[in-house]
Amino acid sequence: MSEATLKGLLEYLYDTLTPSNMQWLGERLIEHARSEEEKLKPYTMEEINAMLDEAEANFAAGKGIPDEEAWDEWEEDFARMKRQEHEMAEAV
């Protein structure tokens, strides 16, 4: 979003919100921005290696779902969703 658009939005909010509404909205925006930053935080090589070690240990222990089985489940879920959409369309 351009700076001019953001400034226009800010002015609109100044003119329409009460001080308590502004504070509530500001706190929610800050919380959301922090959670988004955490999601985007890059992993260190140590963290990546630890995740790979854990995945390899799980694989060696026979944990998890084989690739083909996972794809079969996904295709079944997708087919079920399509059937439900078709049934809903027919009901209208």
Buried (B, 14 or more C-beta within 10 A) or exposed (E): EEEEEEEEEEEEEEEEBEEEEEEEEEEEEEEEEEEEEEEEEEEEEEEEEEEEEEEEEEEEEEEEEEEEEEEEEEEEEEEEEEEEEEEEEEEE
